[in-house]
Amino acid sequence: MPYLLASPVELGSSAALVAVLVVDDQRVVREGLSRLIACAPMALQCVGTASNAAEALEAMARLHPNVVV
């Protein structure tokens, strides 16, 4: 069950995007989550995907995402 660490806020046009890295071993899941993030009515941007922990660690070091899903 997902938990919110903070309440949602209305973001202005000058708000910085939240960089999201999507990690899953199933390609269809990665693609689906990436599309959901792209369509989200929030300031989210999928900055990359990874299919395993090793790829995720490398991508985190390179991309510095705010959130890893």
N, CA, C and O atoms as a printed pandas DataFrame, in Angstrom:
     atom_number atom_name residue_name chain_id  residue_number  x_coord  y_coord  z_coord
0              1         N          MET        A               1    0.842   -1.178    0.000
1              2        CA          MET        A               1    0.000    0.000    0.000
2              3         C          MET        A               1    0.888    1.242    0.000
3              4         O          MET        A               1    1.751    1.369    0.868
4              5         N          PRO        A               2    0.701    2.156   -0.943
5              6        CA          PRO        A               2    1.546    3.356   -0.998
6              7         C          PRO        A               2    1.200    4.333    0.112
7              8         O          PRO        A               2    0.056    4.402    0.561
8              9         N          TYR        A               3    2.180    5.073    0.540
9             10        CA          TYR        A               3    1.999    6.072    1.582
10            11         C          TYR        A               3    2.472    7.417    1.069
11            12         O          TYR        A               3    3.470    7.503    0.354
12            13         N          LEU        A               4    1.753    8.467    1.436
13            14        CA          LEU        A               4    2.173    9.819    1.100
14            15         C          LEU        A               4    3.031   10.351    2.229
15            16         O          LEU        A               4    2.627   10.298    3.391
16            17         N          LEU        A               5    4.204   10.860    1.910
17            18        CA          LEU        A               5    5.061   11.456    2.924
18            19         C          LEU        A               5    4.691   12.900    3.177
19            20         O          LEU        A               5    5.048   13.465    4.211
20            21         N          ALA        A               6    3.991   13.491    2.257
21            22        CA          ALA        A               6    3.531   14.868    2.399
22            23         C          ALA        A               6    2.230   14.989    1.636
23            24         O          ALA        A               6    1.958   14.215    0.718
24            25         N          SER        A               7    1.434   15.960    2.022
25            26        CA          SER        A               7    0.177   16.144    1.311
26            27         C          SER        A               7    0.439   16.748   -0.058
27            28         O          SER        A               7    1.384   17.520   -0.217
28            29         N          PRO        A               8   -0.372   16.414   -1.040
29            30        CA          PRO        A               8   -0.195   17.001   -2.370
30            31         C          PRO        A               8   -0.393   18.510   -2.326
31            32         O          PRO        A               8   -1.220   19.014   -1.566
32            33         N          VAL        A               9    0.352   19.209   -3.126
33            34        CA          VAL        A               9    0.227   20.658   -3.204
34            35         C          VAL        A               9    0.037   21.057   -4.656
35            36         O          VAL        A               9    0.446   20.342   -5.570
36            37         N          GLU        A              10   -0.580   22.189   -4.851
37            38        CA          GLU        A              10   -0.738   22.695   -6.207
38            39         C          GLU        A              10    0.589   23.278   -6.640
39            40         O          GLU        A              10    1.152   24.127   -5.948
40            41         N          LEU        A              11    1.090   22.835   -7.768
41            42        CA          LEU        A              11    2.385   23.281   -8.247
42            43         C          LEU        A              11    2.209   24.343   -9.311
43            44         O          LEU        A              11    1.398   24.187  -10.224
44            45         N          GLY        A              12    2.959   25.412   -9.199
45            46        CA          GLY        A              12    2.925   26.467  -10.196
46            47         C          GLY        A              12    3.748   26.092  -11.403
47            48         O          GLY        A              12    4.439   25.074  -11.397
48            49         N          SER        A              13    3.680   26.901  -12.435
49            50        CA          SER        A              13    4.401   26.594  -13.667
50            51         C          SER        A              13    5.912   26.665  -13.485
51            52         O          SER        A              13    6.661   26.101  -14.283
52            53         N          SER        A              14    6.366   27.354  -12.437
53            54        CA          SER        A              14    7.806   27.465  -12.211
54            55         C          SER        A              14    8.337   26.351  -11.314
55            56         O          SER        A              14    9.526   26.330  -10.997
56            57         N          ALA        A              15    7.475   25.429  -10.903
57            58        CA          ALA        A              15    7.891   24.346  -10.015
58            59         C          ALA        A              15    8.843   23.404  -10.750
59            60         O          ALA        A              15    8.683   23.136  -11.941
60            61         N          ALA        A              16    9.822   22.918  -10.022
61            62        CA          ALA        A              16   10.772   21.968  -10.599
62            63         C          ALA        A              16   10.095   20.613  -10.779
63            64         O          ALA        A              16    9.238   20.231   -9.983
64            65         N          LEU        A              17   10.475   19.902  -11.807
65            66        CA          LEU        A              17    9.940   18.571  -12.036
66            67         C          LEU        A              17   10.554   17.582  -11.055
67            68         O          LEU        A              17   11.720   17.707  -10.680
68            69         N          VAL        A              18    9.765   16.609  -10.646
69            70        CA          VAL        A              18   10.242   15.525   -9.800
70            71         C          VAL        A              18   10.745   14.430  -10.732
71            72         O          VAL        A              18    9.977   13.866  -11.511
72            73         N          ALA        A              19   12.030   14.137  -10.648
73            74        CA          ALA        A              19   12.651   13.131  -11.510
74            75         C          ALA        A              19   12.383   11.736  -10.951
75            76         O          ALA        A              19   12.675   11.457   -9.787
76            77         N          VAL        A              20   11.823   10.861  -11.791
77            78        CA          VAL        A              20   11.441    9.513  -11.371
78            79         C          VAL        A              20   12.215    8.481  -12.185
79            80         O          VAL        A              20   12.290    8.566  -13.411
80            81         N          LEU        A              21   12.789    7.505  -11.485
81            82        CA          LEU        A              21   13.441    6.357  -12.121
82            83         C          LEU        A              21   12.542    5.149  -11.896
83            84         O          LEU        A              21   12.195    4.843  -10.756
84            85         N          VAL        A              22   12.163    4.463  -12.963
85            86        CA          VAL        A              22   11.281    3.299  -12.887
86            87         C          VAL        A              22   12.128    2.034  -12.975
87            88         O          VAL        A              22   12.922    1.874  -13.902
88            89         N          VAL        A              23   11.953    1.126  -11.993
89            90        CA          VAL        A              23   12.722   -0.120  -11.955
90            91         C          VAL        A              23   11.759   -1.299  -11.853
91            92         O          VAL        A              23   10.940   -1.362  -10.936
92            93         N          ASP        A              24   11.859   -2.224  -12.791
93            94        CA          ASP        A              24   11.078   -3.458  -12.744
94            95         C          ASP        A              24   11.698   -4.435  -13.736
95            96         O          ASP        A              24   12.254   -4.028  -14.756
96            97         N          ASP        A              25   11.598   -5.723  -13.430
97            98        CA          ASP        A              25   12.194   -6.704  -14.331
98            99         C          ASP        A              25   11.315   -6.999  -15.547
99           100         O          ASP        A              25   11.774   -7.637  -16.495
100          101         N          GLN        A              26   10.084   -6.554  -15.535
101          102        CA          GLN        A              26    9.180   -6.759  -16.662
102          103         C          GLN        A              26    9.116   -5.499  -17.527
103          104         O          GLN        A              26    8.755   -4.427  -17.043
104          105         N          ARG        A              27    9.465   -5.631  -18.797
105          106        CA          ARG        A              27    9.476   -4.486  -19.713
106          107         C          ARG        A              27    8.116   -3.810  -19.793
107          108         O          ARG        A              27    8.031   -2.582  -19.795
108          109         N          VAL        A              28    7.046   -4.610  -19.861
109          110        CA          VAL        A              28    5.705   -4.038  -19.990
110          111         C          VAL        A              28    5.340   -3.191  -18.766
111          112         O          VAL        A              28    4.645   -2.183  -18.899
112          113         N          VAL        A              29    5.797   -3.587  -17.593
113          114        CA          VAL        A              29    5.536   -2.814  -16.375
114          115         C          VAL        A              29    6.311   -1.502  -16.413
115          116         O          VAL        A              29    5.769   -0.444  -16.092
116          117         N          ARG        A              30    7.589   -1.576  -16.809
117          118        CA          ARG        A              30    8.387   -0.345  -16.918
118          119         C          ARG        A              30    7.748    0.636  -17.894
119          120         O          ARG        A              30    7.632    1.827  -17.604
120          121         N          GLU        A              31    7.335    0.127  -19.049
121          122        CA          GLU        A              31    6.717    0.991  -20.057
122          123         C          GLU        A              31    5.402    1.575  -19.556
123          124         O          GLU        A              31    5.126    2.756  -19.769
124          125         N          GLY        A              32    4.596    0.760  -18.896
125          126        CA          GLY        A              32    3.315    1.233  -18.373
126          127         C          GLY        A              32    3.483    2.305  -17.316
127          128         O          GLY        A              32    2.798    3.327  -17.351
128          129         N          LEU        A              33    4.390    2.082  -16.374
129          130        CA          LEU        A              33    4.639    3.086  -15.337
130          131         C          LEU        A              33    5.200    4.367  -15.933
131          132         O          LEU        A              33    4.829    5.463  -15.513
132          133         N          SER        A              34    6.082    4.237  -16.900
133          134        CA          SER        A              34    6.643    5.424  -17.553
134          135         C          SER        A              34    5.547    6.241  -18.228
135          136         O          SER        A              34    5.552    7.470  -18.161
136          137         N          ARG        A              35    4.612    5.559  -18.874
137          138        CA          ARG        A              35    3.497    6.261  -19.533
138          139         C          ARG        A              35    2.576    6.919  -18.516
139          140         O          ARG        A              35    2.123    8.044  -18.726
140          141         N          LEU        A              36    2.296    6.225  -17.412
141          142        CA          LEU        A              36    1.466    6.814  -16.363
142          143         C          LEU        A              36    2.116    8.066  -15.791
143          144         O          LEU        A              36    1.441    9.069  -15.555
144          145         N          ILE        A              37    3.407    8.008  -15.570
145          146        CA          ILE        A              37    4.133    9.165  -15.038
146          147         C          ILE        A              37    4.076   10.320  -16.028
147          148         O          ILE        A              37    3.890   11.470  -15.632
148          149         N          ALA        A              38    4.234   10.021  -17.309
149          150        CA          ALA        A              38    4.195   11.068  -18.333
150          151         C          ALA        A              38    2.829   11.740  -18.404
151          152         O          ALA        A              38    2.736   12.926  -18.720
152          153         N          CYS        A              39    1.770   10.988  -18.112
153          154        CA          CYS        A              39    0.406   11.526  -18.185
154          155         C          CYS        A              39   -0.091   12.079  -16.853
155          156         O          CYS        A              39   -1.192   12.626  -16.788
156          157         N          ALA        A              40    0.686   11.947  -15.813
157          158        CA          ALA        A              40    0.248   12.384  -14.482
158          159         C          ALA        A              40    0.027   13.888  -14.450
159          160         O          ALA        A              40    0.790   14.644  -15.052
160          161         N          PRO        A              41   -1.024   14.328  -13.743
161          162        CA          PRO        A              41   -1.300   15.762  -13.651
162          163         C          PRO        A              41   -0.429   16.445  -12.600
163          164         O          PRO        A              41   -0.858   17.407  -11.963
164          165         N          MET        A              42    0.769   15.956  -12.425
165          166        CA          MET        A              42    1.715   16.528  -11.472
166          167         C          MET        A              42    3.013   16.818  -12.202
167          168         O          MET        A              42    3.176   16.456  -13.367
168          169         N          ALA        A              43    3.916   17.460  -11.522
169          170        CA          ALA        A              43    5.207   17.809  -12.121
170          171         C          ALA        A              43    6.171   16.629  -12.009
171          172         O          ALA        A              43    7.166   16.699  -11.288
172          173         N          LEU        A              44    5.867   15.545  -12.728
173          174        CA          LEU        A              44    6.698   14.344  -12.717
174          175         C          LEU        A              44    7.334   14.156  -14.081
175          176         O          LEU        A              44    6.737   14.473  -15.110
176          177         N          GLN        A              45    8.560   13.634  -14.077
177          178        CA          GLN        A              45    9.245   13.320  -15.327
178          179         C          GLN        A              45   10.002   12.013  -15.143
179          180         O          GLN        A              45   10.843   11.899  -14.251
180          181         N          CYS        A              46    9.706   11.029  -15.984
181          182        CA          CYS        A              46   10.446    9.775  -15.957
182          183         C          CYS        A              46   11.800   10.032  -16.607
183          184         O          CYS        A              46   11.880   10.306  -17.805
184          185         N          VAL        A              47   12.860    9.943  -15.816
185          186        CA          VAL        A              47   14.200   10.240  -16.331
186          187         C          VAL        A              47   14.931    8.995  -16.794
187          188         O          VAL        A              47   15.992    9.091  -17.412
188          189         N          GLY        A              48   14.370    7.815  -16.498
189          190        CA          GLY        A              48   15.013    6.595  -16.941
190          191         C          GLY        A              48   14.328    5.364  -16.401
191          192         O          GLY        A              48   13.440    5.443  -15.552
192          193         N          THR        A              49   14.763    4.211  -16.915
193          194        CA          THR        A              49   14.247    2.929  -16.455
194          195         C          THR        A              49   15.412    1.977  -16.251
195          196         O          THR        A              49   16.495    2.165  -16.807
196          197         N          ALA        A              50   15.172    0.952  -15.445
197          198        CA          ALA        A              50   16.171   -0.087  -15.210
198          199         C          ALA        A              50   15.439   -1.407  -15.024
199          200         O          ALA        A              50   14.321   -1.439  -14.510
200          201         N          SER        A              51   16.077   -2.501  -15.447
201          202        CA          SER        A              51   15.422   -3.803  -15.375
202          203         C          SER        A              51   15.906   -4.670  -14.219
203          204         O          SER        A              51   15.375   -5.758  -13.997
204          205         N          ASN        A              52   16.910   -4.198  -13.480
205          206        CA          ASN        A              52   17.395   -4.962  -12.332
206          207         C          ASN        A              52   18.127   -4.024  -11.366
207          208         O          ASN        A              52   18.312   -2.841  -11.652
208          209         N          ALA        A              53   18.533   -4.566  -10.236
209          210        CA          ALA        A              53   19.159   -3.744   -9.201
210          211         C          ALA        A              53   20.478   -3.128   -9.659
211          212         O          ALA        A              53   20.760   -1.971   -9.347
212          213         N          ALA        A              54   21.278   -3.881  -10.387
213          214        CA          ALA        A              54   22.563   -3.348  -10.852
214          215         C          ALA        A              54   22.350   -2.164  -11.792
215          216         O          ALA        A              54   23.024   -1.140  -11.671
216          217         N          GLU        A              55   21.414   -2.305  -12.726
217          218        CA          GLU        A              55   21.099   -1.191  -13.625
218          219         C          GLU        A              55   20.530   -0.009  -12.849
219          220         O          GLU        A              55   20.837    1.145  -13.151
220          221         N          ALA        A              56   19.705   -0.296  -11.853
221          222        CA          ALA        A              56   19.103    0.772  -11.053
222          223         C          ALA        A              56   20.169    1.563  -10.306
223          224         O          ALA        A              56   20.111    2.792  -10.265
224          225         N          LEU        A              57   21.135    0.879   -9.718
225          226        CA          LEU        A              57   22.202    1.576   -8.990
226          227         C          LEU        A              57   23.025    2.454   -9.923
227          228         O          LEU        A              57   23.387    3.576   -9.570
228          229         N          GLU        A              58   23.320    1.942  -11.111
229          230        CA          GLU        A              58   24.078    2.725  -12.089
230          231         C          GLU        A              58   23.270    3.942  -12.539
231          232         O          GLU        A              58   23.802    5.047  -12.640
232          233         N          ALA        A              59   21.983    3.727  -12.808
233          234        CA          ALA        A              59   21.129    4.831  -13.248
234          235         C          ALA        A              59   20.955    5.871  -12.146
235          236         O          ALA        A              59   20.921    7.070  -12.426
236          237         N          MET        A              60   20.845    5.427  -10.901
237          238        CA          MET        A              60   20.716    6.370   -9.785
238          239         C          MET        A              60   21.956    7.243   -9.668
239          240         O          MET        A              60   21.849    8.446   -9.432
240          241         N          ALA        A              61   23.127    6.648   -9.831
241          242        CA          ALA        A              61   24.374    7.411   -9.745
242          243         C          ALA        A              61   24.497    8.404  -10.895
243          244         O          ALA        A              61   25.039    9.495  -10.721
244          245         N          ARG        A              62   23.999    8.031  -12.058
245          246        CA          ARG        A              62   24.113    8.874  -13.248
246          247         C          ARG        A              62   23.017    9.929  -13.331
247          248         O          ARG        A              62   23.281   11.063  -13.732
248          249         N          LEU        A              63   21.789    9.569  -12.955
249          250        CA          LEU        A              63   20.632   10.438  -13.177
250          251         C          LEU        A              63   20.185   11.235  -11.947
251          252         O          LEU        A              63   19.519   12.261  -12.085
252          253         N          HIS        A              64   20.543   10.775  -10.759
253          254        CA          HIS        A              64   20.164   11.436   -9.506
254          255         C          HIS        A              64   18.662   11.700   -9.424
255          256         O          HIS        A              64   18.251   12.849   -9.261
256          257         N          PRO        A              65   17.830   10.652   -9.535
257          258        CA          PRO        A              65   16.382   10.857   -9.477
258          259         C          PRO        A              65   15.938   11.261   -8.072
259          260         O          PRO        A              65   16.610   10.958   -7.086
260          261         N          ASN        A              66   14.806   11.944   -7.993
261          262        CA          ASN        A              66   14.210   12.278   -6.706
262          263         C          ASN        A              66   13.459   11.087   -6.128
263          264         O          ASN        A              66   13.378   10.923   -4.911
264          265         N          VAL        A              67   12.908   10.252   -7.018
265          266        CA          VAL        A              67   12.083    9.116   -6.615
266          267         C          VAL        A              67   12.463    7.907   -7.457
267          268         O          VAL        A              67   12.703    8.026   -8.658
268          269         N          VAL        A              68   12.515    6.733   -6.811
269          270        CA          VAL        A              68   12.726    5.471   -7.524
270          271         C          VAL        A              68   11.497    4.611   -7.260
271          272         O          VAL        A              68   11.128    4.364   -6.112
272          273         N          VAL        A              69   10.866    4.155   -8.355
273          274        CA          VAL        A              69    9.660    3.324   -8.245
274          275         C          VAL        A              69    9.989    1.942   -8.760
275          276         O          VAL        A              69    9.127    1.064   -8.766
